Amino acid sequence: RLAVLQDALGAAIREHAPERAVVERVFVARNARSALVLGQARGAILAALGAARLPVDELSAREIKQAATGSGAADKKQVQAMVARLLALPRVPAQDAADALAAALCRAHMGRMAELSLPTRSRRRRVRSLRNGLPGGGLRGSP
C-alpha cells in the first residue's frame, strides 16, 4: 500500500508539475497503531516529494483551518463549506479534498513571507508577554 501511495503521488507530480507541496504537521495521536500507520504513509509521501525535489511546507491543522475559515477550531463541515465558497466550486468537496485544498489556500495566503522563514509570534508567547506587564513583551519595571 505504501508503494502504491508513493507511486501514485509520483505520477500526479509528473502529470501536474507543481512548484511546491504542503503537508499537515504531525499531531499526537491517542492510538499508537493509528500513529504508526499515519507515520508510515507520511514517510511514503515525503519520500515521493523528496524524489521530485519539491520544496515542502508543513502547516498545522489549526493554521490551515484558520486560513480557510477564520477559526482554527473549525470543524470539517465548516472547512468544506468555506473551501467551496472561496474557490467557487459547483459543489462541496469531499472532506479529504477540502482539507488538501484548504492547505493549498493557506500556503497561497502566506505567499512569499513563508519563504523568508521568519519566526512567527505564537499565542503562548503573546500571553506570556502580557503577563510580564507590557504588550510588547517587556519586563515589568523596565523603561
N, C-alpha and C positions, 0 to 999 in steps of 0.2 A: 504493500500500500504506500509506503514512504517513497519507493522508487517511482511509482505511478504519479504521486503528487509532485515530486521533483521534475519528472519528465514533462508533465502537463504544464507546469509553470514555465519550464524552459521553452516549450513550444509557444506558449502565449507571449513570452518575452520576444521570441524571434518574430512572431507574427505582428505584434503591435509596436515593437521598438520603443518602449518607454525610456524616459530620461532618468527616472529615479523611482524608488519604491518606498512605501510606507508600511510598517508593521506595527501592530499593537504591542506595547511594552508588556512584559510578563507580569502577571499578577500572582499572588499567593493563593493557591487552591486548597480547599479543605480536604479534598480526596487525593491521596498520594497517587493512586493509579491514574486518575484524570490528569494530574500534573505531569506525570511521566509521559503519557500519550501526547499531551499538548506540547511538551518539550521536544519530543521526537519529531512531530510534524513541523514545529517551528524550525528545528535544525535542518530538515529537508528543504524548507522554503528558503532559509538563509543561505544554504549551500547553492541553490539554483540562482539566487540573486547575486551571490558572490561570483559564481562561474560566469555570469553575464556582465560582471564588473559594474553593476548598478550601485549608485550611492543609495544607502538605506537610512531612512529616518525612523526612529522609534518614538511613538507617541502613546501616552497613557489613554485608557478608555475615558477617563474624566476630561482630558484635553479635547479628545475627539467629540464627545457629547457636547461640551461647552461651545465648540466652534459651530457645530451643526444646529444646536437648539437654543443656545444661550444659557443652558443649565448643565453642569457637569454631572448632575444626578438624574438626568432624563432617562426614561425607560425606553425599551426597544421600539415600541409603537410610536413614541414621540420622534425618535431618530428617523424611523421610516417615513413618517409624515413630512418632516422638515426636509429631508433629502429630496423627496418627490416634489415638494414645493420649490425648493431652491434651484433644482435642475429642470423644473417644468416638465416632469415626466408624465406620461399619459396615465400611469397607474403607480401605486405604491410598490416599491421593490421588495423582494424577499428580505428577511432580516439580515442574512449574511451579506447580501449585495448592498443593502443600505449601510451596514457597518463599513464595508470597504469604500463605498462612495463617500461616506462621512469622513473617513480617514484621509481620503484624497482631497476633499474640500478643506479640511483642517490644514493640511500641508500647503495647499494653494493659498490659503489666507495668510499663512506665516510668511510666504514669499521669500525674498532674499534675506530677510532678517534671520531666518533659520540657518542660512549658510554662514553667517558670521559667528555662530556658536557663542552668542552672548549669554551669560548666565541670566536666568530669569529669577525674579523675586517670588519666592513661594509664599503661600498664605501663612505658613508656620512662621517664617521669618518676619512677616509683617506683624503678626500678633505679638511675637517676641519683642519687636522694636517698640510697639505701643506700650507693652508692659514696662519697658525701660523709661517711659515718660515722654518721649518725643516721637512724632510721626516719622521722622527720617531715620530713626534708629540710634539717635544719640543717647548718651548715658545721662541719667539724672544728675543735675548739678553742673554739667559741662556747658560752656558758653554757646 
